[in-house]
Amino acid sequence: MRIYLDNAATSWPKPEAVYAALDKFQREVGAAAGRGGYRDAVEAQRVVASARREIAALVGAADPSRIVFGGNGSDALNLAIHGTLRPGDHVVATVCDHNSVLRPLAEQTRTNNVSVTYVGCDGAGYVSPDDVRAAIRPNTRLVVVTHGSNVTGAIQPLAEIADAAKAAGALVAVDAAQSAGHVGIDVARLRVDLLAASGHKGLLGPAGTGFLYVAPGVESCLRPIRQGGTGVESQLDHMPEELPTRYEAGSLNAPALAGLAAAVRYLREQSIGEIAAHEAMIVDRLVDGLRAISGVRVYGPGPGQPRGPVVSFSVGGYDPQEFAAALDAASGVQCRAGLHCAPRMHEALGTSPLGGTVRMSPGWATTPAQVDRALEAVAAIAGA
Ligand SMILES: Cc1ncc(COP(=O)(O)O)c(C=O)c1O
């Protein structure tokens, strides 16, 4: 029996309503959104608009047209980073960032004369707003914050970091890939300029979904990074000015967005607070159980510190990849091992020489019994 503990990569299972919405769209609508005036094209457009409304309501955006859809969280982060930076700009980022942030930034340093300061974190994986403040320079255009770490699970003090950046006149871009759906997000209260997330992780939508929230006025300094058909203003040789079309080149993944709309509706009906409480109970059980196994070292937040459902650990003497493979082979426990696309985080934790960590990421559907079976499997392989 499969015990799926890789929800940080992509969530599984999805709520039944998601499978039903995908199926219904593919079978009964099957038209491109925003590309025609006939009945089913209009229906496809209506479904996409409902996904935009659901996401806007979830993150506290007053205007759904400020939700720009893309293929995943990386797509949204590429737009946020490449769209805002100009030659000579400085960026403040953190060691907690994922390659979806690190690689676009590295590309900017190579090709656009951009410089980056990476702010460190403490032993539990938290970034200090004071350190962010101290790293800001007169030419800092952008501060990028990874809201939830995909290695330690630490949830950063986003409001304080955003305040520090705004006070210095910098734009704030948030990578919410690991926080959306797990913790409440209110873009208006947080005063963030750009917020990127995957639709297929904590938001429980299908693969091939992600979005970028663009705050009012930010479009004036956010260039489209892709050009193509939009279904409107075809006479122009550039992307239309209005949002979200300005940033959505090509046909949208309408079937997946039908699923995402159903997923977010489900999340809002269930209440993120209730799902977060379940995940917190599961994470506590997992962390307590792991800490009790001899030879296991757990990284990241301590009891009571803000966190999402991501738990990293190492087992003395074991290569993380071998350990994860043994868990799958012996007990059907499916989890990830390695650097998890966040190499600087492992340098900060001291886990680079070990080859990273084993990472278990439970989700909304993980049961206490599954956690107990995973813990038994870890103990058996660790020889505890
Ligand atoms: C922190 C973080 N940022 C960005 C991403 C990229 O998201 P996606 O896989 O949707 O491109 C991930 C995915 O694992 C992530 O964990």
The ligand as an ORCA input file, in Angstrom:
! r2SCAN-3c Opt
* xyz 0 1
  C       9.773     26.698     -2.535
  C       9.412     26.344     -3.956
  N       9.376     27.298     -4.877
  C       9.051     27.041     -6.150
  C       8.753     25.768     -6.561
  C       8.432     25.521     -7.995
  O       7.100     25.138     -8.175
  P       6.648     24.355     -9.482
  O       7.104     22.947     -9.313
  O       5.169     24.508     -9.479
  O       7.283     25.028    -10.630
  C       8.796     24.726     -5.650
  C       8.518     23.337     -6.077
  O       8.898     22.389     -5.483
  C       9.127     25.025     -4.301
  O       9.178     24.061     -3.369
*
